[in-house]
Amino acid sequence: MRGLALFLRPFSITTRQEGLLAFERALAIDPESADARIGIANTLVANILDSWSPSPEPDAVRAEQLLNEALERYAGSAWAHFTMGMLRRWQNRLPESKIELETAIALNRNYSFALRQLGITLTFLGQPKAAIPLVEKSIRLDPHGPNIHVAYWAFGCCHLLLGHVDEAVDLFRKARAANPRLTYIQFDLASALGLKGEIVEARAVLAEAIKLKPDLNTLARLLATYPNWGNPQYRVLAEKRCGSGCAAPVCPTNDRDPLPRRDPIHPCRRHPESATSELSCRQGRIPSHAIASHHWP
């Protein structure tokens, strides 16, 4: 199916649009096709997660309807369960996401995409240690795939939440090298660099992220686009590793202007040079709730 071939190319808006048109044509030719339904749903969900959808809520509704229709026709489709697992994670229905992805893997135990997606869901469930073996296996199964950046990014998120900042930086850099067109990788790399104290590079990467998505040039817009996904265990872990306070290693206190969580974050008063933009959070960090806060396929 041409749509699937296009979808498996390196992610870009153009290939997604072409793939969606191909799946729509396939469904028009064969209105009973389960694969065409899954292909449309998969593309819609992927666009939502990559912030490439102009209408996320309606697209999510249509994707769920198409997936339910496809599963009625073919309940044993690993692809359908995989796609439903991503949709459920975007809806923050994490236990259901886990079940759907585990079902996809039970149907195809070497399904590298599903393995890495299950790892991401486990991360949002506050279990990054449990996620690492799944992501590592997905890389072993598909080390040169066109979208290997997803696995490197997911692996980096696990290490970042575990406090392994050097490893996270290296993995985010690999993810960016594999696909430099995705904003979330740039944001998370900037976050990790800020935590590491690499301020100049963090600012440069943050600027590149905003070039890719100019409408995300304020903290308020970033948080509106990427809400607080994850369960309480995940959020506690994220706050512990990447939470509020000054990132400067020499700063003995978390001395910053107290602001509500969703207001623009001010730099530490002891280190005003750390402010690069309204998005910067002490020395180039973006907020902890934006770190590892995506659900990419």
Secondary structure, 3 states (H helix, E strand, C coil): CHHHHHHCCCCCHHHHHHHHHHHHHHHHHCCCCHHHHHHHHHHHHHHHHCCCCCCHHHHHHHHHHHHHHHHHHCCCCHHHHHHHHHHHHHCCCHHHHHHHHHHHHHHCCCCHHHHHHHHHHHHHCCCHHHHHHHHHHHHHHCCCCCCCHHHHHHHHHHHHHCCCHHHHHHHHHHHHHHCCCCHHHHHHHHHHHHHHCCHHHHHHHHHHHHHHCCCCCCHHHHHHHCCCCCCHHHHHHHHHHHCCCCCCCCCCCCCECCCCCCCCCCCECCCHHHCCCCCCECCCECCHHHCCCCCCC
